[in-house]
């Protein structure tokens, strides 16, 4: 698998025109997302870049990424169809959900998908029955240390369990293609790939002693967006990954792929909201927005993802005085509080009707929005036209 760098950047098309842009909404710059893909592909030469459709499945975004050679990471038949409709081929897809509905495996295979991720013996049996002859990757467990949104709770197995999983896959007529892992979303430490790469090399080595010869290493996602504390350049991630691949695999370097979502589309989006109320509660200033946990900002739960914030109040009065505030959403659910333990500094002059922009929010916002909790509509998307 090799990545394909684009020969051109696409001209951005205009989204459907709505009568007005009533907040909240996501403002998406597709061209910026394409540029992030180009940068990531350049930082990881020889590695296939599979955009994680779940991060933001906007059809125009998928079309423009496919047009410049990006592949896709999918987790359901709906995402498979979206990637194919965007111009991808089945060979461009990795079905990364380790535990899948049986009928979803059947449907994905019927659509041409041949590469599935598993992490258990039972899942190997399922894929062998539902998609015979497919290729499988076994997902290793990682700690998620260094990431803002760890992914270690639900999926993954040990090194030696992975050997057994892939051995069974081989016995059942599947191709034991290799190993996958994920170091956690918004991973701030480029060295986080060191341990999983070494563990993957150990799996490859043990399988070879059994006459099984894996060829693929899925390095997962984790590449960050520019949230509150910033992030290192993508080149530092590419350099660290290359160094650890050379150290662990030497001359037997496998085919590699990555599954970035936030790292491609995160910085390409801005969630635009309005202030609906400013309340003093016992000396603590609460600012309520018309967007919250249930309208696209679920990643603020436990204050895991902290977005950079600008407001129309500070733009109107440069150098305006600020004070710490609790930031909350519009629903009547008490969980709909964005930042309270670590309050945010907002202009003292901020008041009802002012605009608040949450930057680098292109990933996991519009797709996380509820279908209508409390009667609030799902978060719409508008594309920048330039």
C-alpha positions in Angstrom: 0.0 0.0 0.0 1.4 3.4 -1.0 0.0 6.8 -0.6 -0.7 9.0 -3.6 0.2 12.7 -3.3 -2.1 14.9 -5.3 -1.0 16.7 -8.5 -3.5 19.5 -7.7 -5.7 20.9 -5.0 -9.4 20.9 -5.9 -11.4 24.0 -6.3 -13.9 24.2 -3.4 -17.5 23.9 -4.4 -20.3 25.8 -2.7 -22.6 24.0 -0.4 -26.4 24.2 -0.8 -27.5 27.7 0.0 -29.7 28.0 3.0 -32.0 31.1 3.6 -29.8 32.1 6.5 -27.1 30.8 8.8 -28.8 30.5 12.1 -26.4 29.4 14.9 -25.3 26.9 15.8 -23.6 25.5 12.7 -20.3 24.0 11.5 -18.3 26.0 9.1 -16.1 23.6 7.1 -13.1 24.4 4.8 -12.7 21.4 2.6 -9.6 22.8 0.9 -7.9 23.0 4.3 -8.7 19.4 5.0 -7.2 18.4 1.7 -4.1 20.3 2.6 -3.8 18.5 5.9 -4.0 15.2 4.0 -1.2 16.3 1.7 0.9 17.3 4.7 0.3 14.0 6.5 1.0 11.9 3.3 4.3 13.8 2.9 5.2 13.2 6.5 4.6 9.4 6.1 6.0 8.6 2.7 5.1 5.1 1.5 2.2 4.9 4.0 -1.4 4.7 2.7 -3.5 7.4 4.3 -7.1 6.2 5.1 -9.3 9.1 6.2 -11.6 8.0 9.1 -15.0 8.7 7.7 -16.6 8.8 11.2 -14.7 12.0 12.0 -16.8 14.0 9.5 -18.6 12.2 6.7 -19.7 15.3 4.7 -20.0 14.0 1.0 -18.1 16.9 -0.5 -15.2 16.4 1.9 -15.1 12.7 1.0 -15.2 13.5 -2.8 -12.4 16.0 -2.6 -10.2 13.6 -0.5 -10.8 10.7 -2.9 -10.0 12.9 -5.9 -6.5 13.6 -4.5 -5.7 9.9 -3.7 -6.9 9.6 -0.1 -8.2 6.2 1.0 -10.8 5.5 3.7 -11.3 3.9 7.1 -14.9 2.7 7.5 -16.8 1.2 10.4 -20.3 0.4 8.9 -21.9 -0.4 5.6 -23.3 3.2 5.5 -19.7 4.5 5.6 -18.6 1.9 3.0 -21.3 3.2 0.6 -20.4 6.8 1.4 -16.7 6.2 0.5 -17.6 4.3 -2.7 -20.0 7.1 -3.7 -17.2 9.6 -3.2 -15.1 7.7 -5.8 -13.1 5.2 -3.7 -12.8 1.6 -4.7 -13.3 -1.3 -2.3 -9.5 -1.9 -2.2 -9.2 1.6 -0.8 -11.1 0.7 2.3 -10.2 -0.8 5.7 -13.2 -1.9 7.9 -11.7 -0.9 11.2 -14.5 -1.8 13.7 -13.2 -4.8 15.6 -16.6 -6.1 16.7 -19.2 -6.0 14.0 -22.8 -7.0 13.3 -22.7 -10.2 11.3 -25.1 -8.8 8.6 -22.8 -5.7 8.4 -19.9 -8.0 7.5 -21.9 -9.7 4.9 -23.1 -6.4 3.4 -19.6 -4.9 3.4 -18.1 -8.0 1.8 -20.9 -7.9 -0.9 -19.8 -4.3 -1.6 -16.3 -5.5 -2.2 -14.5 -4.8 1.2 -11.8 -7.4 1.8 -9.8 -6.0 4.7 -11.4 -6.3 8.2 -10.0 -5.6 11.7 -10.7 -8.1 14.5 -9.5 -8.6 18.1 -10.9 -11.9 19.2 -11.3 -15.5 18.3 -15.1 -15.1 18.1 -14.7 -12.2 15.6 -12.4 -14.3 13.4 -15.1 -17.0 13.3 -17.7 -14.4 12.3 -15.6 -12.9 9.5 -14.7 -16.4 8.2 -18.3 -17.3 8.0 -19.7 -14.0 6.7 -16.8 -12.9 4.4 -14.8 -16.0 3.6 -11.4 -15.5 2.1 -11.1 -11.9 3.5 -7.9 -10.4 4.9 -7.8 -9.5 8.6 -5.8 -7.4 10.9 -5.7 -8.0 14.6 -6.0 -5.0 16.9 -3.5 -4.7 19.8 -4.4 -3.1 23.1 -2.6 0.2 23.8 -2.6 2.4 26.9 -3.7 5.6 25.2 -1.2 7.5 27.4 -0.5 10.9 26.0 -3.8 11.3 24.3 -6.7 13.6 25.2 -9.3 11.0 24.1 -8.0 7.5 25.0 -9.4 4.5 23.1 -8.1 1.7 25.3 -11.3 0.8 27.1 -13.2 -1.2 24.5 -11.0 -2.9 22.0 -7.7 -4.6 21.6 -5.9 -7.7 22.8 -2.4 -8.7 24.0 0.5 -9.6 21.8 0.1 -13.3 22.5 -3.6 -13.2 22.0 -3.1 -11.6 18.7 -0.9 -14.5 17.6 -3.6 -16.9 18.4 -6.3 -14.8 16.7 -4.2 -14.5 13.5 -3.3 -18.2 13.6 -7.0 -19.1 13.8 -7.6 -16.7 10.9 -5.1 -18.6 8.8 -6.6 -22.0 9.7 -10.1 -20.8 8.7 -8.9 -19.7 5.2 -8.6 -16.0 5.9 -5.4 -14.1 5.1 -3.7 -13.2 8.4 -2.6 -9.8 6.9 -1.1 -8.3 10.0 -1.7 -6.0 13.0 -3.5 -2.8 13.8 -3.5 -0.5 16.9 -4.6 3.0 17.9 -2.6 5.2 20.3 -5.6 7.3 21.3 -7.2 10.4 19.6 -5.5 13.8 19.9 -2.2 12.0 20.8 0.2 14.7 21.8 3.3 12.5 22.1 4.9 11.3 18.8 6.8 8.7 20.8 3.5 7.0 21.7 3.9 4.7 18.6 7.1 3.2 19.9 5.6 0.5 22.2 2.8 -0.6 19.9 5.2 -0.8 16.9 7.6 -3.0 18.9 4.7 -5.2 20.1 3.5 -5.5 16.5 7.0 -6.6 15.4 6.9 -9.3 18.0 3.6 -10.6 16.7 5.0 -10.7 13.2 8.0 -12.6 14.5 6.0 -15.2 16.4 3.7 -15.8 13.4 6.6 -16.4 11.1 7.7 -19.3 13.4 4.3 -20.8 12.7 4.6 -20.4 8.9 2.4 -17.4 8.7 3.8 -14.3 7.0 1.9 -11.1 7.8 2.6 -8.0 5.6 0.5 -5.1 6.8 0.8 -2.8 9.9 -2.1 -0.4 10.6 -0.7 2.4 12.7 -4.1 3.8 13.5 -5.0 7.5 14.0 -4.2 9.9 16.8 -2.7 12.7 14.8 -3.8 15.9 16.5 -5.6 19.1 15.7 -4.7 22.5 17.1 -6.7 22.5 20.3 -6.2 24.6 23.4 -2.7 23.5 24.2 -1.5 23.3 20.6 0.2 20.4 19.0 3.6 19.4 17.4 4.0 19.6 13.6 3.0 16.5 11.8 6.6 16.0 10.6 7.6 15.2 14.1 5.1 12.3 14.1 6.4 11.0 10.8 10.0 11.1 11.9 9.2 9.2 15.2 7.1 6.6 13.4 9.8 6.0 10.8 12.5 5.7 13.4 10.5 3.1 15.4 9.6 1.1 12.3 13.3 0.9 11.4 14.3 0.0 14.9 11.7 -2.7 15.3 11.4 -4.2 11.8 14.8 -3.4 10.2 14.8 -4.6 6.6 11.6 -6.5 7.0 9.4 -3.3 7.1 5.8 -4.1 6.5 3.3 -2.2 4.3 1.9 0.6 6.5 -1.3 2.5 6.7 -2.8 5.2 9.0 -6.4 6.1 9.8 -6.4 9.9 10.6 -9.7 11.6 11.2 -9.1 14.6 13.5 -5.6 15.1 12.0 -7.2 15.8 8.6 -10.5 17.5 9.2 -10.2 18.9 12.8 -8.5 22.2 11.9 -10.7 22.6 8.9 -13.8 23.3 10.9 -15.2 26.0 13.2 -18.3 25.6 15.2 -20.2 28.9 15.3 -22.6 29.4 18.3 -24.4 32.3 19.9 -24.7 33.3 23.6 -28.2 32.8 24.8 -27.6 33.9 28.4 -25.0 35.2 30.9 -25.9 34.4 34.5 -24.1 35.1 37.8 -24.5 32.1 40.1 -23.0 32.7 43.5 -20.2 34.8 42.1 -19.4 32.4 39.3 -20.2 33.6 35.8 -22.1 31.1 33.6 -22.2 31.6 29.8 -24.8 29.6 28.0 -24.5 28.9 24.3 -27.0 27.5 21.7 -24.6 24.6 21.1 -23.5 22.1 23.7 -22.7 18.5 24.5 -25.8 17.3 22.6 -25.4 19.5 19.6 -21.9 18.6 18.4 -19.6 19.1 21.5 -19.8 15.7 23.1 -16.0 15.6 23.2 -16.0 18.2 25.9 -17.3 15.6 28.3 -15.0 15.4 31.3 -13.3 18.4 29.5 -11.3 16.0 27.4 -11.1 18.1 24.3 -10.6 21.8 24.9 -11.3 23.9 21.9 -9.7 27.3 21.3 -12.4 30.0 21.5 -12.9 33.5 20.0 -15.9 35.8 20.4 -17.4 38.7 18.6 -17.1 40.8 21.8 -13.3 40.6 21.8 -13.2 41.4 18.1 -15.4 44.5 18.7 -13.2 45.7 21.5 -9.5 44.7 21.1 -7.9 44.1 24.5 -11.2 43.8 26.2 -11.1 42.7 29.9 -11.9 39.0 30.5 -12.9 36.9 33.5 -13.2 33.1 34.0 -16.5 31.6 33.0 -18.3 28.3 33.1 -19.4 27.4 29.5 -22.6 25.5 29.1 -25.0 24.3 26.4 -28.6 25.0 25.8 -30.4 21.8 26.9 -32.0 21.1 30.2 -29.7 18.2 30.9 -27.2 18.9 33.7 -24.5 17.0 31.7 -24.7 19.7 29.1 -21.7 21.7 30.6 -18.7 22.1 28.4 -16.0 23.6 30.8 -16.4 24.1 34.5 -13.5 22.5 36.3 -11.2 24.6 34.1 -13.2 27.7 33.3 -12.5 29.7 30.2 -11.6 33.4 30.0 -14.2 35.3 28.1 -14.8 39.0 27.7 -16.6 40.8 30.5 -18.7 42.5 27.9 -19.9 39.2 26.4 -23.7 39.2 26.4 -26.7 37.6 24.8 -26.6 37.5 21.0 -22.8 37.6 20.8 -21.1 35.1 18.6 -18.7 32.4 20.0 -16.5 30.4 17.7 -15.0 27.1 18.7 -11.9 26.6 16.5 -10.5 23.3 15.1 -13.9 21.6 15.6 -14.2 20.0 12.2 -13.9 16.5 13.6 -16.5 14.6 15.7 -19.0 17.5 15.9 -21.6 17.4 13.2 -21.5 13.6 13.2 -21.9 13.5 17.0 -24.8 15.9 17.2 -28.1 14.3 18.3 -31.1 14.0 16.0 -33.1 16.3 18.1 -32.7 16.1 21.9 -34.8 18.7 23.6 -36.1 19.7 20.2 -32.7 21.1 19.1 -32.0 20.3 15.4 -28.8 18.4 14.4 -25.8 20.6 13.7 -25.8 21.8 10.1 -22.7 22.2 8.0 -21.8 25.1 5.6 -18.9 24.9 3.3 -16.5 27.8 2.9 -16.7 29.1 -0.7 -13.4 30.5 -1.9 
